[in-house]
């Protein structure tokens, strides 16, 4: 198996792990929040990150990956920004209607495309733009119901979109700039994310629910689902960094909308949630957009590889056709055309040494 095949297999594995773990944790958290009335989402996320860090520390102790320290300020800023973006998304949900919150999540893809185009000079082809538009339209039809606007909620949503986009772009750029793996980045940033959310979590949850997380009655059933949610979160956090590192922030957001469609479908099948023809139509349109996006990315990747190979071949041909380069690359040829033979005593001396 060559390097390209291994990369594709790793990417497919990362995407599959992300989908399975994310859908699983959504179903688990829905039972925890809706059925057992544990509504402290931000505090729960801080516990997720703490368990993830402890799990990675054990993996490091078992030498399953190598610790690679790099710019401490970049790691700290990245971790705190990630924590703030999670808190802002939860505040956006608390101060907006569900429909407007879904619109906020849909806005992350266009915002990411805009930021990468402006600051990283990344180009998105027309086919990818069209496929993303179809995807967003489908998810919007399936999930957006009401749009109740208010000033505070709109400001929180705008901040949540910007911080989320920047954090996900940083996830990709940091891994490439410092040549660290997703596991190494997650291990070093987890403590800062967990501390940030652990500090602001109880305050935000109290503001949104008018309840105290420390005064909640923790029954054995609640504790079981909290532990299960924390264990699944290890896979969710790991696969998130893995997917963004191997693909791009935009691809991760496309994958996130696939999870949304799967959650809607599983909610209908397993939990008997209400489901309408509008949901079905939206999911079908979204799936078409995802297929077109995957096809366009695959075609462009093949074209990029072909252009790279042709560029390398042209450089080789130019070096072979240039007589000066040929002479420089062939030190055994003198300027008068006589071939210089290496003296035998040199090689014998090397052997004796």
ZAPA-494598 format. One record per atom (N, C-alpha, C): atom name; x, y, z. Coordinates in steps of 0.2 Angstrom, whole numbers, plus 2048, in hexadecimal, padded with zeros to 3 digits. Layout:
N
- at,xx,yy,zz
- CA,X,Y,Z
...
# end
This chain:
353
- at,xx,yy,zz
- N,804,7FA,800
- CA,800,800,800
- C,804,806,800
- N,804,80B,7FB
- CA,808,811,7FB
- C,805,816,7FF
- N,809,81C,7FF
- CA,807,821,804
- C,801,824,802
- N,7FF,825,7FC
- CA,7F9,828,7FA
- C,7F3,824,7FC
- N,7F3,81D,7FB
- CA,7EE,819,7FE
- C,7ED,819,805
- N,7F3,819,809
- CA,7F2,819,810
- C,7EF,820,812
- N,7F1,825,80F
- CA,7EE,82C,811
- C,7E6,82B,80F
- N,7E4,829,80A
- CA,7DD,828,808
- C,7D9,824,80D
- N,7DC,81E,80F
- CA,7D9,81A,814
- C,7D9,81D,81B
- N,7DE,821,81D
- CA,7DE,824,823
- C,7D9,82A,823
- N,7D8,82D,81D
- CA,7D3,832,81D
- C,7CC,82F,81E
- N,7CA,82A,81A
- CA,7C4,827,81A
- C,7C3,824,822
- N,7C8,821,825
- CA,7C7,81F,82C
- C,7C5,825,830
- N,7C9,82B,82F
- CA,7C7,830,834
- C,7C0,833,833
- N,7BE,833,82C
- CA,7B7,836,82B
- C,7B2,831,82E
- N,7B3,82B,82D
- CA,7AE,826,830
- C,7AE,826,838
- N,7B4,826,83B
- CA,7B5,827,842
- C,7B1,82D,845
- N,7B2,833,841
- CA,7AF,839,843
- C,7A7,838,843
- N,7A4,835,83D
- CA,79D,835,83C
- C,79A,830,842
- N,79D,82A,843
- CA,79A,826,848
- C,79B,828,84F
- N,7A0,82B,851
- CA,7A1,82E,858
- C,79D,834,859
- N,79C,838,854
- CA,798,83E,855
- C,791,83D,855
- N,78E,838,851
- CA,787,836,851
- C,786,832,858
- N,78A,82E,85A
- CA,78A,82B,860
- C,789,830,866
- N,78E,835,866
- CA,78E,839,86C
- C,787,83E,86C
- N,785,83F,866
- CA,77F,843,866
- C,779,840,869
- N,778,839,867
- CA,773,835,86A
- C,773,834,871
- N,77A,833,874
- CA,77B,832,87B
- C,779,839,87E
- N,77B,83F,87C
- CA,77A,845,87F
- C,773,847,87F
- N,76F,845,879
- CA,768,846,879
- C,765,843,87F
- N,766,83C,880
- CA,763,839,885
- C,765,83C,88C
- N,76B,83E,88D
- CA,76D,841,893
- C,76A,848,894
- N,769,84C,88F
- CA,766,853,890
- C,75F,853,890
- N,75C,84F,88B
- CA,754,84F,88A
- C,751,84B,88F
- N,754,844,890
- CA,750,840,894
- C,752,840,89B
- N,758,842,89D
- CA,75B,842,8A4
- C,75B,849,8A6
- N,75A,84E,8A2
- CA,75A,855,8A4
- C,761,858,8A6
- N,766,855,8A4
- CA,76D,857,8A5
- C,76E,85C,8A0
- N,76D,863,8A1
- CA,76D,868,89C
- C,774,86C,89C
- N,779,86A,89F
- CA,77F,86E,8A0
- C,784,86C,89A
- N,783,86E,894
- CA,787,86C,88E
- C,78E,86F,88F
- N,78F,875,891
- CA,796,878,891
- C,79A,874,896
- N,797,873,89C
- CA,79B,86F,8A1
- C,79D,868,89F
- N,798,865,89C
- CA,799,85E,899
- C,79E,85E,894
- N,79F,863,890
- CA,7A4,864,88B
- C,7AB,864,88E
- N,7AB,868,894
- CA,7B2,868,897
- C,7B4,862,89A
- N,7AF,85E,89C
- CA,7B1,857,89F
- C,7B3,853,899
- N,7B0,853,893
- CA,7B2,850,88D
- C,7B9,851,88C
- N,7BB,857,88C
- CA,7C2,859,88A
- C,7C7,856,88F
- N,7C5,857,896
- CA,7C9,854,89B
- C,7CA,84D,89A
- N,7C5,849,899
- CA,7C6,842,898
- C,7CA,840,892
- N,7C9,844,88C
- CA,7CD,844,886
- C,7D5,844,888
- N,7D6,84A,88C
- CA,7DD,84B,88E
- C,7E0,845,892
- N,7DC,843,897
- CA,7DF,83D,89B
- C,7E0,837,897
- N,7DB,836,892
- CA,7DC,830,88D
- C,7E2,831,889
- N,7E4,837,886
- CA,7EA,838,882
- C,7F0,837,887
- N,7F0,839,88D
- CA,7F5,839,891
- C,7F7,831,893
- N,7F2,82D,893
- CA,7F3,826,894
- C,7F6,823,88E
- N,7F4,825,888
- CA,7F6,823,882
- C,7FE,825,881
- N,7FF,82B,883
- CA,806,82E,883
- C,80B,829,887
- N,808,828,88D
- CA,80C,824,892
- C,80D,81D,88F
- N,808,81A,88B
- CA,809,814,888
- C,80D,814,881
- N,810,81A,880
- CA,814,81C,87A
- C,810,81A,873
- N,809,81C,873
- CA,805,81B,86D
- C,806,821,869
- N,809,826,86B
- CA,80B,82C,867
- C,810,830,86A
- N,813,834,867
- CA,819,838,869
- C,817,83F,86B
- N,819,841,871
- CA,818,848,873
- C,81D,84D,86F
- N,81A,852,86C
- CA,81E,857,868
- C,81C,85E,86A
- N,820,861,86F
- CA,81E,868,871
- C,820,86D,86B
- N,81C,872,86B
- CA,81D,877,866
- C,81B,87E,869
- N,81A,883,865
- CA,818,88A,867
- C,813,88A,86D
- N,815,88B,873
- CA,810,88B,879
- C,80B,890,878
- N,80C,896,876
- CA,807,89B,875
- C,802,899,870
- N,804,896,86A
- CA,7FF,894,865
- C,7FB,88F,868
- N,7FD,88A,86C
- CA,7F9,885,86E
- C,7F4,888,873
- N,7F6,88C,878
- CA,7F2,88F,87D
- C,7ED,893,879
- N,7EE,898,875
- CA,7E9,89C,871
- C,7E4,897,86D
- N,7E7,892,86A
- CA,7E3,88E,866
- C,7DE,88A,86B
- N,7E0,888,871
- CA,7DC,884,876
- C,7D6,889,879
- N,7D8,88F,87B
- CA,7D4,893,87E
- C,7CE,895,878
- N,7D1,897,872
- CA,7CC,899,86D
- C,7C7,893,86C
- N,7C9,88D,86C
- CA,7C5,887,86B
- C,7BF,887,870
- N,7C2,888,876
- CA,7BD,888,87C
- C,7B8,88D,87C
- N,7BA,893,87A
- CA,7B6,899,879
- C,7B1,898,873
- N,7B3,895,86E
- CA,7AE,894,868
- C,7A9,88F,86A
- N,7AA,88A,86E
- CA,7A5,885,871
- C,7A0,889,875
- N,7A3,88D,87A
- CA,79E,891,87E
- C,79A,895,87A
- N,79C,899,875
- CA,798,89D,871
- C,793,89A,86D
- N,795,894,86B
- CA,78F,890,867
- C,78A,88E,86C
- N,78B,88C,872
- CA,786,88A,877
- C,782,890,879
- N,786,896,87A
- CA,782,89C,87B
- C,77D,89E,875
- N,780,89D,86F
- CA,77C,89F,869
- C,775,89A,869
- N,776,894,86B
- CA,770,890,86C
- C,76B,892,871
- N,76E,895,877
- CA,76A,897,87C
- C,766,89D,87B
- N,769,8A2,877
- CA,766,8A8,876
- C,763,8A9,86F
- N,763,8A4,86B
- CA,75F,8A4,865
- C,75A,89E,864
- N,756,89E,85F
- CA,752,899,85E
- C,756,893,85B
- N,753,88D,85B
- CA,757,887,858
- C,758,888,850
- N,753,88B,84D
- CA,754,88D,846
- C,75A,891,844
- N,75A,897,848
- CA,760,89C,847
- C,766,898,849
- N,766,894,84E
- CA,76D,891,850
- C,76F,88C,84A
- N,76A,889,847
- CA,76C,885,841
- C,76F,889,83C
- N,76C,88F,83B
- CA,76F,893,836
- C,776,896,837
- N,777,896,83E
- CA,77E,898,840
- C,783,893,83E
- N,781,88C,83F
- CA,785,887,83D
- C,786,886,836
- N,781,888,832
- CA,782,888,82B
- C,786,88E,828
- N,787,893,82C
- CA,78B,899,82A
- C,792,897,82B
- N,794,892,82F
- CA,79B,890,830
- C,79F,88F,829
- N,79C,88B,825
- CA,79F,889,81E
- C,7A1,88F,81A
- N,79C,894,819
- CA,79D,89A,815
- C,7A3,89E,818
- N,7A2,89F,81F
- CA,7A7,8A3,822
- C,7AE,8A0,822
- N,7AF,899,822
- CA,7B5,896,822
- C,7B8,897,81B
- N,7B4,896,816
- CA,7B6,897,80F
- C,7B8,89E,80E
- N,7B5,8A3,810
- CA,7B7,8AA,810
- C,7BD,8AB,813
- N,7BE,8A9,819
- CA,7C5,8AA,81D
- C,7CB,8A7,819
- N,7CA,8A1,817
- CA,7CF,89D,814
- C,7D1,8A1,80D
- N,7CC,8A3,80A
- CA,7CD,8A7,803
- C,7D1,8AD,805
- N,7CF,8B1,80A
- CA,7D2,8B8,80B
- C,7D9,8B7,80E
- N,7DA,8B3,813
- CA,7E0,8B3,817
- C,7E5,8AD,814
- N,7E2,8A8,811
- CA,7E7,8A3,80F
- C,7E7,8A2,807
- N,7E3,8A6,804
- CA,7E3,8A6,7FD
- C,7E1,89F,7FA
- N,7DD,89C,7FD
- CA,7DB,895,7FB
- C,7D5,896,7F6
- N,7D5,893,7F1
- CA,7D0,893,7EC
- C,7CB,88D,7EC
- N,7C5,88F,7EB
- CA,7C0,88A,7EB
- C,7BD,88A,7E4
- N,7BD,884,7E1
- CA,7BA,884,7DA
- C,7B2,885,7DA
- N,7B0,887,7D4
- CA,7A8,888,7D3
- C,7A4,882,7D5
- N,7A7,87C,7D3
- CA,7A4,876,7D5
- C,7A3,875,7DC
- N,7A8,876,7E0
- CA,7A8,875,7E7
- C,7A3,87B,7EA
- N,7A3,881,7E8
- CA,79F,886,7EA
- C,798,884,7E9
- N,796,881,7E3
- CA,78F,87F,7E2
- C,78D,879,7E6
- N,792,874,7E7
- CA,790,86E,7EC
- C,78F,871,7F3
- N,793,875,7F5
- CA,792,878,7FC
- C,78B,87C,7FD
- N,789,87F,7F7
- CA,783,883,7F7
- C,77D,87E,7F8
- N,77D,879,7F4
- CA,778,873,7F4
- C,778,870,7FB
- N,77E,86F,7FE
- CA,77E,86C,804
- C,77B,870,80A
- N,77D,876,80A
- CA,77A,87B,80F
- C,772,87C,80E
- N,770,87C,807
- CA,769,87D,806
- C,765,877,809
- N,768,871,808
- CA,765,86B,80A
- C,764,86A,812
- N,76A,86C,815
- CA,76A,86C,81C
- C,765,871,81F
- N,765,877,81C
- CA,761,87C,81E
- C,759,87A,81E
- N,757,877,818
- CA,750,875,817
- C,74F,86F,81D
- N,754,86B,81E
- CA,752,866,823
- C,752,868,82A
- N,756,86D,82C
- CA,757,86F,833
- C,754,876,835
- N,754,87B,831
- CA,752,881,833
- C,74A,882,833
- N,747,883,838
- CA,740,884,839
- C,73E,88B,83A
- N,740,88E,83F
- CA,73E,895,841
- C,744,899,841
- N,743,8A0,840
- CA,749,8A5,840
- C,747,8AB,844
- N,748,8AA,84B
- CA,746,8B0,84F
- C,74D,8B3,851
- N,74D,8BA,84F
- CA,753,8BE,84F
- C,753,8C2,856
- N,759,8C3,859
- CA,75A,8C8,85E
- C,761,8CA,85E
- N,762,8D0,860
- CA,769,8D3,860
- C,76E,8CF,863
- N,76D,8CE,86A
- CA,772,8CA,86E
- C,774,8C3,86A
- N,76E,8BF,869
- CA,76F,8B9,866
- C,773,8B9,85F
- N,772,8BE,85B
- CA,775,8BF,855
- C,77D,8C1,856
- N,77E,8C5,85B
- CA,785,8C6,85C
- C,789,8C0,85E
- N,786,8BC,863
- CA,789,8B6,865
- C,78A,8B1,860
- N,785,8B1,85B
- CA,786,8AC,855
- C,78B,8AE,851
- N,78C,8B5,850
- CA,791,8B7,84B
- C,798,8B5,84F
- N,799,8B7,855
- CA,79F,8B5,858
- C,7A1,8AE,858
- N,79B,8AA,859
- CA,79C,8A2,859
- C,79E,8A0,852
- N,79C,8A3,84D
- CA,79E,8A1,846
- C,7A5,8A2,845
- N,7A7,8A8,847
- CA,7AE,8AB,845
- C,7B3,8A7,849
- N,7B2,8A6,850
- CA,7B6,8A2,854
- C,7B7,89B,852
- N,7B1,898,850
- CA,7B1,891,84E
- C,7B5,890,847
- N,7B4,895,843
- CA,7B8,894,83C
- C,7BF,895,83D
- N,7C1,89A,841
- CA,7C8,89B,843
- C,7CC,895,846
- N,7C8,893,84B
- CA,7CB,88D,84F
- C,7CC,887,84A
- N,7C7,886,846
- CA,7C8,880,841
- C,7CD,881,83C
- N,7CE,887,83A
- CA,7D3,889,835
- C,7DA,888,839
- N,7DA,88A,83F
- CA,7E1,889,843
- C,7E2,882,844
- N,7DD,87E,845
- CA,7DE,877,846
- C,7E2,874,840
- N,7E0,876,83A
- CA,7E4,873,834
- C,7EB,877,833
- N,7EB,87D,834
- CA,7F1,881,832
- C,7F7,87F,838
- N,7F5,87E,83E
- CA,7FA,87D,843
- C,7FD,876,842
- N,7F9,871,840
- CA,7FB,86A,83F
- C,800,86A,839
- N,7FF,86E,834
- CA,804,86F,82E
- C,80A,873,82F
- N,809,878,833
- CA,80E,87D,834
- C,814,87A,839
- N,811,877,83E
- CA,816,874,843
- C,817,86D,842
- N,814,86A,83D
- CA,815,863,83B
- C,813,85E,841
- N,80E,85F,844
- CA,80B,85B,84A
- C,805,857,848
- N,804,851,84B
- CA,7FE,84D,849
- C,7F8,850,84D
- N,7F2,84D,84B
- CA,7EC,850,84E
- C,7EC,84E,856
- N,7EF,848,857
- CA,7F0,845,85E
- C,7F4,84A,862
- N,7FA,84C,85F
- CA,7FE,850,863
- C,7FB,857,864
- N,7F8,85A,85F
- CA,7F4,861,860
- C,7EF,860,865
- N,7EB,85B,865
- CA,7E5,85A,86A
- C,7E8,859,871
- N,7ED,855,872
- CA,7F0,854,878
- C,7F2,85B,87C
- N,7F5,85F,878
- CA,7F8,865,87B
- C,7F3,86B,87B
- N,7EE,86B,877
- CA,7E9,870,878
- C,7E3,86E,87C
- N,7E2,868,87E
- CA,7DC,865,882
- C,7DC,869,889
- N,7E1,869,88C
- CA,7E1,86C,893
- C,7DE,873,893
- N,7E1,877,88E
- CA,7DE,87E,88E
- C,7D7,87F,88C
- N,7D5,87A,887
- CA,7CD,87A,886
- C,7C9,878,88C
- N,7CC,873,88F
- CA,7C8,870,895
- C,7C8,876,89B
- N,7CD,879,89C
- CA,7CD,87E,8A1
- C,7C9,884,8A0
- N,7C9,886,899
- CA,7C5,88C,897
- C,7BD,88A,898
- N,7BB,884,896
- CA,7B4,882,897
- C,7B2,880,89E
- N,7B7,87E,8A2
- CA,7B6,87C,8A9
- C,7B4,882,8AD
- N,7B8,888,8AB
- CA,7B7,88E,8AE
- C,7B0,892,8AC
- N,7AF,892,8A6
- CA,7A9,895,8A3
- C,7A3,891,8A3
- N,7A4,88A,8A3
- CA,79E,886,8A2
- C,799,886,8A7
- N,79A,886,8AE
- CA,795,887,8B3
- C,791,88D,8B2
- N,795,893,8B1
- CA,792,899,8B0
- C,78D,899,8AA
- N,78F,897,8A4
- CA,78B,897,89E
- C,785,893,89F
- N,786,88D,8A2
- CA,781,888,8A3
- C,77B,88B,8A8
- N,77E,88E,8AD
- CA,779,891,8B2
- C,775,897,8AF
- N,779,89B,8AA
- CA,775,8A0,8A7
- C,770,89E,8A2
- N,771,898,89F
- CA,76D,895,89A
- C,767,891,89C
- N,769,88E,8A2
- CA,764,889,8A5
- C,761,88B,8AC
- N,764,890,8AF
- CA,762,892,8B5
- C,762,88D,8BB
- N,767,888,8B9
- CA,769,883,8BE
- C,770,882,8C0
- N,771,87F,8C5
- CA,778,87E,8C7
- C,77B,877,8C6
- N,780,877,8C2
- CA,783,870,8C0
- C,785,86C,8C6
- N,787,870,8CB
- CA,78A,86C,8D1
- C,784,86A,8D6
- N,77E,86D,8D5
- CA,779,86B,8D9
- C,774,866,8D6
- N,776,864,8D0
- CA,772,85F,8CD
- C,772,858,8D0
- N,76D,854,8D0
- CA,76D,84E,8D3
- C,76F,848,8CE
- N,775,846,8CF
- CA,779,841,8CB
- C,777,83A,8CD
- N,772,837,8C9
- CA,76F,831,8CA
- C,774,82C,8C7
- N,774,825,8C8
- CA,779,821,8C5
- C,777,821,8BD
- N,771,822,8BB
- CA,770,822,8B4
- C,773,828,8B0
- N,773,82E,8B4
- CA,776,834,8B1
- C,77D,833,8B1
- N,780,830,8B6
- CA,788,82F,8B6
- C,78A,82A,8B1
- N,786,825,8AF
- CA,787,821,8AA
- C,788,824,8A3
- N,783,828,8A2
- CA,783,82C,89B
- C,788,831,89B
- N,78A,834,8A1
- CA,78F,839,8A0
- C,796,836,89F
- N,797,830,8A2
- CA,79D,82C,8A1
- C,79D,82A,89A
- N,798,827,897
- CA,797,825,890
- C,799,82B,88B
- N,796,830,88D
- CA,797,836,888
- C,79E,838,888
- N,7A1,838,88E
- CA,7A8,83A,88F
- C,7AD,835,88B
- N,7AB,82F,88B
- CA,7AF,82A,888
- C,7AF,82B,880
- N,7A8,82C,87E
- CA,7A7,82D,877
- C,7AB,833,874
- N,7AB,838,879
- CA,7AE,83F,877
- C,7B5,83E,875
- N,7B9,839,878
- CA,7C0,838,876
- C,7C1,837,86F
- N,7BC,833,86C
- CA,7BC,831,865
- C,7BA,837,861
- N,7B5,83B,863
- CA,7B3,841,860
- C,7B8,846,85F
- N,7BC,848,865
- CA,7C1,84D,865
- C,7C7,84B,860
- N,7C9,844,861
- CA,7CE,842,85D
- C,7CD,842,856
- N,7C7,840,854
- CA,7C5,83F,84D
- C,7C4,846,84A
- N,7C2,84B,84E
- CA,7C1,852,84B
- C,7C8,855,849
- N,7CD,854,84D
- CA,7D4,857,84C
- C,7D7,853,846
- N,7D5,84C,846
- CA,7D8,848,840
- C,7D5,84A,83A
- N,7CE,84B,839
- CA,7CB,84D,833
- C,7CD,853,830
- N,7CE,859,835
- CA,7D0,85F,832
- C,7D7,85F,830
- N,7DB,85B,834
- CA,7E2,85B,832
- C,7E3,857,82B
- N,7DF,852,82A
- CA,7E0,84E,823
- C,7DC,851,81E
- N,7D7,855,81F
- CA,7D3,858,819
- C,7D3,860,81A
- N,7CE,863,81C
- CA,7CE,86A,81D
- C,7C8,86C,821
- N,7C8,872,824
- CA,7C2,874,828
- C,7BC,874,824
- N,7BC,876,81E
- CA,7B5,875,81A
- C,7B3,86E,81A
- N,7B7,86A,818
- CA,7B5,863,818
- C,7B2,860,81F
- N,7B5,862,824
- CA,7B3,861,82B
- C,7AC,863,82C
- N,7AB,869,829
- CA,7A4,86C,82A
- C,79F,868,826
- N,7A1,866,820
- CA,79C,862,81C
- C,79B,85C,81F
- N,7A0,859,822
- CA,79F,853,826
- C,79A,854,82C
- N,79B,85A,82F
- CA,796,85B,834
- C,78F,85B,832
- N,78E,85E,82C
- CA,787,85E,82A
- C,784,857,828
- N,789,853,826
- CA,787,84C,825
- C,785,849,82C
- N,788,84A,831
- CA,786,848,838
- C,77F,84A,83A
- N,77E,851,838
- CA,778,854,83A
- C,772,850,836
- N,773,84E,830
- CA,76E,84A,82C
- C,76D,843,82F
- N,773,840,831
- CA,772,839,834
- C,76F,83A,83B
- N,770,83F,83F
- CA,76D,840,845
- C,766,840,845
- N,763,844,840
- CA,75C,845,83E
- C,759,83E,83D
- N,75D,83A,838
- CA,75A,834,836
- C,75A,82F,83C
- N,75F,82F,840
- CA,760,82A,846
- C,75A,82C,84B
- N,759,833,84C
- CA,754,835,851
- C,74D,833,84F
- N,74C,833,848
- CA,745,830,846
- C,745,829,847
- N,74A,825,845
- CA,74A,81E,845
- C,74A,81B,84C
- N,74F,81E,850
- CA,750,81B,857
- C,74B,81E,85D
- N,74B,825,85C
- CA,747,829,861
- C,740,82B,85F
- N,73E,829,859
- CA,738,82B,857
- C,736,833,857
- N,73C,837,855
- CA,73B,83E,855
- C,736,840,84F
- N,733,845,84F
- CA,72F,847,84A
- C,733,848,843
- N,730,846,83E
- CA,734,846,837
- C,72F,848,832
- N,731,84D,82E
- CA,72C,84F,828
- C,72F,84E,822
- N,72B,84F,81C
- CA,72E,84F,816
- C,733,854,814
- N,732,85A,818
- CA,737,85F,817
- C,73E,85D,81A
- N,73E,859,81F
- CA,745,856,822
- C,748,851,81D
- N,743,84D,81A
- CA,746,848,815
- C,749,84C,80F
- N,745,851,80C
- CA,747,854,806
- C,74E,858,808
- N,74E,85B,80D
- CA,754,85E,80F
- C,75A,85A,810
- N,759,854,813
- CA,75F,84F,813
- C,761,84D,80D
- N,75C,84B,808
- CA,75E,849,801
- C,762,84E,7FE
- N,760,854,7FE
- CA,764,85A,7FB
- C,76B,85A,7FE
- N,76B,85A,804
- CA,772,85B,808
- C,776,855,806
- N,774,84F,805
- CA,778,849,803
- C,77A,84A,7FC
- N,776,84D,7F7
- CA,778,84E,7F1
- C,77E,853,7F1
- N,77D,858,7F5
- CA,783,85D,7F6
- C,789,85A,7F8
- N,789,856,7FD
- CA,78F,852,800
- C,792,84E,7FA
- N,78E,84A,7F7
- CA,791,846,7F1
- C,794,84A,7EC
- N,791,850,7EA
- CA,795,854,7E5
- C,79B,857,7E8
- N,79B,859,7EE
- CA,7A1,85C,7F2
- C,7A7,857,7F2
- N,7A5,851,7F4
- CA,7AA,84B,7F4
- C,7AD,84A,7ED
- N,7A8,84A,7E8
- CA,7AA,848,7E1
- C,7AF,84E,7DF
- N,7AD,854,7E0
- CA,7B1,85A,7DE
- C,7B8,85A,7E1
- N,7B8,859,7E7
- CA,7BF,858,7EB
- C,7C3,853,7E8
- N,7C0,84D,7E7
- CA,7C4,847,7E4
- C,7C7,849,7DD
- N,7C3,84C,7D9
- CA,7C5,84E,7D2
- C,7CB,853,7D3
- N,7CA,858,7D7
- CA,7CF,85D,7D7
- C,7D5,85B,7DA
- N,7D5,856,7DF
- CA,7DB,853,7E2
- C,7DF,84F,7DD
- N,7DB,84B,7D9
- CA,7DE,847,7D3
- C,7E2,84C,7CE
- N,7DE,852,7CD
- CA,7E1,857,7C8
- C,7E7,85A,7CB
- N,7E7,85B,7D1
- CA,7ED,85E,7D5
- C,7F3,85A,7D5
- N,7F2,853,7D6
- CA,7F7,84E,7D6
- C,7FA,84E,7CF
- N,7F5,84D,7CA
- CA,7F8,84D,7C3
- C,7FC,853,7C1
- N,7FA,859,7C3
- CA,7FE,85F,7C1
- C,805,85F,7C5
- N,805,85C,7CB
- CA,80B,85C,7CF
- C,810,857,7CB
- N,80D,851,7C9
- CA,811,84C,7C6
- C,814,84F,7BF
- N,810,853,7BB
- CA,812,856,7B5
- C,817,85B,7B6
- N,816,85F,7BB
- CA,81B,864,7BD
- C,822,861,7BE
- N,822,85C,7C2
- CA,828,858,7C4
- C,82C,855,7BE
- N,828,852,7B9
- CA,82A,84F,7B3
- C,82D,855,7AF
- N,82A,85B,7AE
- CA,82D,860,7AA
- C,833,863,7AD
- N,834,863,7B3
- CA,83A,865,7B6
- C,840,860,7B5
- N,83E,85A,7B5
- CA,843,854,7B4
- C,845,855,7AC
- N,840,856,7A8
- CA,842,857,7A1
- C,846,85D,79F
- N,845,862,7A3
- CA,849,868,7A2
- C,850,867,7A4
- N,851,864,7AA
- CA,857,863,7AD
- C,85B,85E,7A8
- N,858,859,7A5
- CA,85B,855,7A0
- C,85D,858,79A
- N,859,85D,797
- CA,85A,860,791
- C,85F,866,792
- N,861,869,798
- CA,865,86E,799
- C,86C,86B,799
- N,871,86D,794
- CA,878,86A,794
- C,87C,86C,79B
- N,87A,873,79D
- CA,87E,875,7A3
- C,87C,871,7A9
- N,876,86F,7AA
- CA,874,86B,7AF
- C,876,864,7AF
- N,877,862,7A9
- CA,879,85B,7A7
- C,880,85B,7A9
- N,884,860,7A8
- CA,88B,860,7A9
- C,88C,860,7B1
- N,888,865,7B4
- CA,889,865,7BB
- C,887,85F,7BF
- N,882,85B,7BC
- CA,880,855,7C0
- C,884,84F,7BE
- N,889,850,7B9
- CA,88E,84B,7B7
- C,895,84D,7B8
- N,897,84C,7BE
- CA,89E,84F,7C0
- C,8A3,84A,7BC
- N,8A2,845,7B9
- CA,8A7,840,7B6
- C,8A8,843,7AF
- N,8A5,848,7AD
- CA,8A6,84A,7A6
- C,8AA,851,7A6
- N,8AF,851,7A2
- CA,8B3,857,7A2
- C,8B0,85C,79C
- N,8B3,862,79C
- CA,8B0,867,797
- C,8B2,865,790
- N,8B8,861,78F
- CA,8BA,85F,788
- C,8B7,859,786
- N,8B2,856,78A
- CA,8AF,850,787
- C,8B2,84A,789
- N,8B8,84A,78D
- CA,8BB,844,78F
- C,8B8,842,796
- N,8B6,83B,796
- CA,8B4,839,79C
- C,8B9,838,7A1
- N,8B8,83A,7A7
- CA,8BD,83A,7AC
- C,8BC,834,7B0
- N,8C0,82F,7B1
- CA,8C0,829,7B5
- C,8C2,82A,7BC
- N,8BF,827,7C1
- CA,8C1,828,7C8
- C,8C7,823,7C9
- N,8CC,826,7CC
- CA,8D2,821,7CD
- C,8D0,81C,7D2
- N,8D3,816,7D0
- CA,8D1,810,7D4
- C,8D4,810,7DB
- N,8DA,814,7DC
- CA,8DD,813,7E3
- C,8D8,817,7E8
- N,8D4,81B,7E6
- CA,8CF,81F,7EA
- C,8CA,81A,7ED
- N,8C7,815,7E9
- CA,8C2,811,7EB
- C,8C5,80B,7EF
- N,8CC,809,7ED
- CA,8CF,804,7F2
- C,8D1,807,7F8
- N,8D3,80D,7F9
- CA,8D4,810,7FF
- C,8CE,811,804
- N,8C8,812,800
- CA,8C2,812,804
- C,8C0,80C,807
- N,8C1,806,803
- CA,8C0,800,805
- C,8C4,7FE,80B
- N,8CB,7FF,80B
- CA,8D0,7FE,810
- C,8CE,801,816
- N,8CB,808,816
- CA,8CA,80B,81C
- C,8C4,808,81F
# end
